[in-house]
Amino acid sequence: MVGPMYDFLQNPLGAVRLSFDKAMEAAPSQSAADRPAAFNGKDWGAVDLFNKFLFEEGGLAQVPILEPSNIRWLKPNSLVRFRGMVQDMFGNELYVGTFKDGSTWRTNKFTDVASFPMPSTCETHLWERRLVHCIPVPGQNSWTLLESNINQNYRTICDNGTSQHGEKRQRDEDLYNVDLNVSNHARESPSYNKKQKEDGYPCQSSHLSEDAMSRMSEPTSDVDNIDKTSFSCLVKIYDMPESNLKLNDVFEFIGIYTFDPQLAVNKDDNDDPMYDLMEDVLDQLPPSKVPRLHCLICRKLDVQDFIPKFPGVESLPRMVRGIRESLLGHLTEVLGNDGLAAQCVLLHLLSKLRARSDWLTVGSLSLNLTSFTTESASIFGNQLIKTIQSLLPFSQALPLTIEYLNTETLQPRKNNQTGRLVSSALQLAPGTHLTMDETSLQDGALNSNGVENVRLLKHLMNWQKVEYDFEYYKLEMAADVQMLVLSEGKSNILPADLVLPFLPTTVTCNVTASAEELQAWRWYLATLRSLPYSNGPEMLQTVQDEMVAAMKEDRSVGGADLNRWLTMAQLVSASFGENSLSLERWQMVKELERLIKERLK
């Protein structure tokens, strides 16, 4: 007998239910009544089916992307992808995981509402799932977005109405519906629907009428209620340890998309226990405005995951030198032929937090370019910001004016009345670049809010931590943010690791680069930024001896200077694709430090 064929894209719940049935039949030794309890909400093999389809059979490229531009074409209960940052975490939600329909056990996993009619009194098992609120990554640059042709292909399938999966999906549903105790005709009767509502278990039949199928091939007007300006998604997580999911991490979620206007009712009028839990959160994030995604598979993403594929690391030492020289030349042109500033910006873009202790952070290199005027900032500053946007996946720019500091709330804070975390400009994903422009900072007084904002920015620059306000207490969250300051004089607000006066000699507007160059530079920065690094004992002794000599010669040299030199040594080595410091690279660091000191005089 040939096994059932799954339509993973447009009927993923069919695969979930059929695999549940097979697991129930194959469950060893337990009695029929004990088999659902044995699962206890854990996966019974359904996720393995999707893993095989997505990553072994190439199905991932066919999965549409959940985003505002195409949400009106996505069908409820279809398979979608969503890339976003974990903006808030709501804890666990109880739901009716399995229920007994006559002599048959059904499952409600990966759905908000019972997909089959639940008897008014039946045996059930409550399972748990986690709720997280996800948003598009703040500052995500447009070139990192996934190819739109995936969504276009999916829309074509929707428009065709009778896709190649249509008959297969019908077979799946017929296989599952043969043993229903309630006929389709009875389910469609007004009295039956009324009874289901009164019993508190709204149902959604998986066996759709021809009229319903035709309606699903058209975009629904309900999506017009979705707030496209602050698009977000409520993701429901199954079978995942809590330690694997952290605030501000970036994930790709692959799961079952639900958009259920029937759930957008007043909570006082809804007795459904699947809805009643987490009612305050659901009231703030109604399903008529915020789509749900029942996660089957999730993958934590790093900066490299947003970079197009490029040649392997095997040829790294040979190819890096050419890419380094071309990128350095491009940055020099952007910065008005200031080669020293270009070198410092390159090291800054390669920096990454590697470790932290009670008195310093290791690996980060914040940069303050001084000697900017309002006019030069409008030319070179804007060009540099655009260049960074074209090179890094996530970047943002903050205008540090008196008005902005006094009025903006930079601190993320918890609203205990709604139970939600209110996002802010400093709730950022790891690997985000932040440019702060002080060139428009005029004389004026900071109010209490402005002083607090300055303190938060300074704390982020010094310790790579952001303080969150939970009303009754404060909590520091670890960050990894590259910080660049453009200012007229040395910034009094933000004490950067490296300060350099900016001295352009030419003006070149609209500096451009080819698509091939941009691809190479993006790969270069993302790859070398994560290159492992270690030093041999001989080189460490040489560096240590020279640092001790420098401190004896100049009493003003302190721990911060030593940390900066070591960080610059690692970054100079990384810029050549080398994962350990050589004497040649150490000499380059000392020469760079000498040029910087000379310019500061």
N, C-alpha and C positions, 0 to 999 in steps of 0.2 A: 504494500500500500504506500502510495506517495504521500509524504508529509505535507502539511499546509504551507502554502507560499505566503510570505509576509509582505505587506505593503508598508515598508518602514517610513516612507515619506508622508503619505497622506492618511494612513490609518495605523499609526504606531501603537495605539491602544489595543488594536487587534492582536499584534504580536505579543503585547504584555499579557493579555488575557489567555491567549492560546498557550503561551509558555507556562502560565500559572496552572492551567488545566493539566498539562503534561507533567509538571512537577508534582501536582497533587496525586496524580495516578502513580507516579514513580516513587513517592515518599515511602521509605522503608518502614516496615513493621508497625508504625503507629496506626492507631485506629483512625477512621475517617474523621472523627470529631477532633482528634488531637493534631492533625496534620497542619492546619493553618497556624495554630499556636507554635508549632515547631519553627516556622519561618520567623515569627516575631518581627515582621516588617522587613526582614533582610531579603536581599536579592535571591531569587530562585533560578537565575539563569537568563532572565530577560535582558539584563545589561550586556551579557556576553554576546547575545544575538546582535545588538546594536553596535558593539565594538567591532565585531567581525564585518558587518555591513559597511560601517563608516571608514575603518582604517585598513582593512584587509581587502575589501572589494571596491574601494574607491568611492564609496557613497557620500563621503563628506562634501565633495565638490557639488553635489546635487541639493544639499540642504539649504533652503533659503535663509536669508539673514533678517532678523527682526530689527527693523528700524522704521522711523516715521514715514519714509518715502514709499514703503511698500506694505505697510501694515494692513491697508485696506484690501490687499489681495491675498493675505494669508488666511487660510481656513482654520477655524477652531479645531483643536485636537489633531493638528498636523505637526510634523517635526520641523523645528527651527533652530537656528544658532543665534546666540546673543553674546557679544563681547562687551564687558563692562567692569566697572570698579565697584567693589562692595562698599556702599555708602553707609549702610546701617544694618544692624543685626537685631532681629526681634525675638530670638529664642525659639522654643519648640512649640509645635501645634499638634494637638491630638486629632486624629481623624479615624473614621471607621475603615480600617484596612481590609477586613474581610467580613462577609455576612453570609448566612446560610439561606439559600433560596430553595425551599423544599428540602431535597436531599443533596443539593449541589452547593458547593462553596463558590462564591464570587469574590472578586477583589476590586477595591476602589483605589488602588495605588496609582499614582501619577495622574490623578484627576481631582477636580474640586467637588464634583457632584456625582452621585451614584449613576453609573452608566446603564444599570439595569434596575428595574423596580425593586425596591427593598420592602419586604413585608412589614406590616405595622409592628408585629412582634416577631423577632427572629434572633438567633444566636449571632453575636458579633464579636470581633476582636478589635480593640483600639490600638493603633500604631502611632508613632511619632514622626514628624518631619520638621526640619528647620526652615525658618523664614528669613530671607535676607533681601534687602532693598538694594538694587543695583542701578547705576546710572552709566551713561557713556563716559569714558575716561576723561576727566577734566583736562582741557588743553590738547586733546588728541588732534593731530594735524591730518588734513584731508587725504594726504597721499598714503596714509596707513590703512585707510578703509578698504575692506574686502571688495573684490571685483563685483561690480553691479550686474555683470552678465549672469551670475547665478540667480539673482532675483528675477531678471528678465526671462530666463528659461523657465523658472517656476511659474511666472505669470502666464507664459504661453501654455503651460500645462493646464492651468486653471481656466484659461479662455477656451481651450479645446473641449472642456466638458467631459468628453469620453476619452480619457487618457488610457494608455496601455495598461494601467493598473486597475482600471475600473472593474473588470470582470474578476480580477484576483481579489480585490477588496470585497466584492460581493460574496465570493466564496468563503473568505475569512469570516464574514459576518454570519453567513448561513451556517457555517460549521459551529459557530458559537451559540446561535439562537435556536438550534434544533430542539434543545431540551427546556426551553422556557415554559413555565407553567401558565403564563399569561400570553394570550395571542396578541399579535400586532393590532388586530381590530379592537380588542379589549383595551389595549394600552392607549389607543387613540381616542377612546370614548371620553366625553366630557366628565362623566361621573368618576371614571378611573383617575383622570388627571386631578380632579378636585380632591379625591381621597388621598392621592400621593402628597398633595400640598398640605392637607390637614394633618397627615401623619408626620410631616416635617422632613420628608426625604424627597426633594425634587429630583426627578430622573431625566436622563437624556438618553434616548434610545440610540444604540449604535446602528440599528437597521433603519436607514433613512428612506422616506418616501421619495418618489420621483420629483414631487414638487419641491421637497427640501433640498434634494440634490441639485436641482436647477437653480435654486436660490443661492446655494453655496458657491456656484461658479461666478456669481456677480459680487462686486464689492459691496460690503454692508455699510449702511449709513451710520451704524452705531460707532464706527471708528472715528467719526467726526468729533466725538466727545473727548477723545484722547488729547491731552495737552502735548502738542508736538514741540513746544518751545522748551519744555523741561522733561523730555522723554525719559522714562525709567521703566523698570520691570521688577515685579515682585517674584523672586525665584524661590521655589520650594525644593529643598535639598533632602535627598534620601540616602541612607546608608553611607554617610561620610563622617569620619571623626571630627569633633569640634575643633581640634587643634589644627586641622588642615585648612581652615577657613578663617581668615583674619580681616579685620577692617582695613580698607584701602587697598587690599590686594586686587589684582586684575585677573579676571577669569574669562574663559570661553565656556559658556554653558550651552549644552545641546540637550534639548528636551521637547516636551509636548506643550505647545502653545494653547492657552485657553483664553477666550474672551467671552465672558458670560454676563450679559446685561441682566439676566434674570437674578443674579446674585446682588445686583446693585439696588437693594431694597432697604428700607428702614430696618435696623437690627431689632427693633421692638416688635416688628411684624413677622420675623423669621424665626422659627423654632428649630431649624435644622442644626443638629449638633456639629455637623461638619463646618458650618458657618459661624456658629456662636462663639467658638474659641478665638482668641486674638481679635475680639470685636472692635476694640479701640483702634488698632492698627488698620484693620480692614475698612473702618469708617473713614480713616484719613487717606487711604489708598484704594478707592472704590474700583471694582473690576471694570466699570464702564469707562474709566480713564487710565488706569494702570494695568497693562496686560500681565497675565501670570505665565510663568514658565515652570513646568514640572521637570526638574533636571534628571536626566538619565545619566549623562556623562559630563564631567567638568574638568577643565585643565587650567592649572595656574599658568599665567602668561608672564613672560619677562620682556624686556625691551627688544631682545633679539627676535621674538615671535612676531613682531610687527615689521620686520625687515624682510624684503624679498630675498629669496635664496641666491647664494653667490658661491663661487668656487670654494672647495673645502680648505680646511686649515692646513692640510699637508704642504701646500705651496706658500704658506704664510710668510716666512722670512723673505722669499724672493719677490713676492708681489707687493708687500706692504710698503717698501721704500718708494716705489713709483706712485702709489696712491697717496702716501704721506706728502710727497713733494707737490702733487697736483692740488691737494686740499689746502696745504699751507699757502700755495700761490693764490688760490681763490680767496682765502681769508685775508691775505695781504691786500689784494685788489679791493675787497669789500671795505677794508679799514684804511683806505686812502694811502696805500703803499707804506703803512707802518708795519714792518716785518716783525719787530719785537712784540708789538701788541698781538699780531697774528699767532706767534709762537705761544704766548700766554693763553690766548683764547683756545688754541688747540689742546693744551694741557688741561685747561678748565673743562672742556667738553669731554675729555677722556676720564675725568675724575669720577670716583664712585666711593661711597662709604663702604669700607671693608671691615672696620672694627671700631668699637668705642670703649672707653674706660671712664672712670670717674672724673678725669681731668682733661681728656682730649678725645677727639674723633680722628680716626685714621682713614686716609684715602680721599676724603673730600677736599676740594680746593676752590673756595669761593674767590671771586675776582672782582676788584673795583677798578674800572677804567675811569680816570679823572680827566680834568681839563676839557670837559665837554661844555659847550654853550647850548642855549636853546636852539640856535640855528644849526650847529654841527650835529646835535642830537637828532634833528629832523631829517638830516641826510644820512650820516654814518650810523647813528643809533637805529634808525628804522631799517636800514639795509642789513645791519647785523642781526636784528630781531627776525627779519624775513629769512635770512640765511639759516639761522638756528631752527626756524620752523621747517625749512626744507630738509634739514639734516637729522633732526631728532623726532621721535614719534610723539612725545608729549612736551609742550612748552607753553608758557603763559608769560604775560608782561603786566606788571602793576605800575600805575602812575602814582608815584609817591608825592602827592601834593598835600598841603595842609587840609584842604577840604576832604580829600579822599581818606586820610588818616582819621579825621575827626568824625566822619559819618559812616564809614564802612565798618562792618563787623567781621574781622579776620579770624576770630576764634570760633571753631566749631563748638556748638553747644547743644545740650540735650533739653528738649522741651518736655518736661515731665507731665504736662497736661495732655499732650497728644501721644507721649511715649516714643517720639521720633527724634532722631538726631538731625539738627538743622545744619546743613552743609555751609561751608564758607570758602573763601579764596585759598585758605591754607590747608584744606582737606584735599591732599594730592596723592596721586599714585606714585610708588617708588620709581625713580628714574626720570621724574619730571624736571624740566629746566625752568627756572624762574628768573626773569629779567626785571629789575626794579629801576625805574627812571626817576632820578632825583633832580633832573635839570630844570623842572618847572616848580621846584620847591621854593616858595617865596617866604619872606619873613612873616611870622604870625605865631599865635599861641595855640598849643595843643590842648584840647580838653581831656578829660579823664579817659574817654574812649580812644583818643589819639595816642595818649601815653601808653595805654594798654596794647594797642596795635604795634607801636614801636618796640615794646618789650617782647612781644611774641615773635616779631621778625628777627630781632637780635638773638633771641633764644634759639630760633631755628637755624640761624647761620652758625652760631657757636657750637651747638650741641646736636644738631640734626634731630630735633624733637619738637613736636607741636603739642601745646597744652590744650586739652579739651575741657570745656566747662560742663559738668554734670549737675550744676545748680548747687548741690549740697557738698560737692567735693570736686577737685581738679584731678585730671588724669593725663599723664604724658604719654603720647604715642610716638613711637620711633618713626623717623622719616629718612628718605634718601633723595634730597632735592639739590640740584646744582643751582647755585645762586650767583647771579651777575648783577653788579650795580654800576649804573652810568651816572656820573655826578660831575659837578663843576670842580669842587675841591674834594679832598679826602672825605668820605662819608662820615659824618658824626653819628649817624643813626645805625649804620651797619658796618661793623669792623671786619672787613674781609681778610682772608688769609694772605692774599696777594694784591698789592696796590701798585698801579702803573699809570703814569700820565700818558694820555693818548696824544700822539703827534702825527697827524696826517700831513702828507705833502702834496697829494693830488686829490682830485674829486672825480670819481667815475660813477655816474648814476646808472641804475638798472644793470648791475652786474648779473650776468646769467651763466648757467651751466647746462650742459647737455643731460639728457635722461640717463645715459650710461655713466657719466661722471657722478651724478647724484646717487645712483644705485651703488657705485663703488664706495663713495664716501660714507654713506649710511651704514653699509656693511662694515667698513673699517672701524667706525666709531663704536658700533654696537659690539663687535667681536673683540676688539682690543680692550674695551672698557671692562670686559669680564675675564680677561686673560689671567690665569693664576700667576702668582709672583712669589719668589723666594730668593734669598741671597746665600752665597757660600760663606764659610767662616772667614776666609782670607779677605774678601771684599768688605765684610762687616767690620773687621778689625781696622782696615784702612779708613773707612768712613768714620768710625768712632774716633780714631786718632786725630783726624783732621777736624772733627767737630770740637774735640777738647782743645785743640790748638786755637781754633777760632774764638772760643769762649774766653780763653786766657788773653787773647789779643784785644778783644772787644767785650767789655763787661756788660754791654747792653744786650748781647745775644742771650736769648732765653729759650725755654722749652718750646714755645710756639714757633720760633725760628728753626729749631732743630727738626721739629715735626714737619714744617713746611719743606725743608730741604729733602727729607726722606720721602715725602709724598711726591715732590717734583722728580726725584730720582726714579721712583717707580713709574711715574707717568712718562718721563722721557724714554725709559726703556720700553715701555708698552707701545709708545708711538712708533717704534721700529719693529714691533712684533716680537720683542724679546721679553722673556719672563724672569730674568734675573739681571742684576746690575753689573755692568762691566766698568773697567777703569775709564774707557773712552766715554761712556755715557755720564759717568760721574764728573769728568772734566767739562762736559757740555752743561751740566747743571750748575757748576761753579761759574762758568762763563756767563750763563743766563742770569744768575744772581748778581754778578758784577755789573752787567748792563742795566739791570733794573735799578740797582743802587745808584748808578751813575745818573740815570734819568731822573731819579727822585731828588737828586741834589739841585 
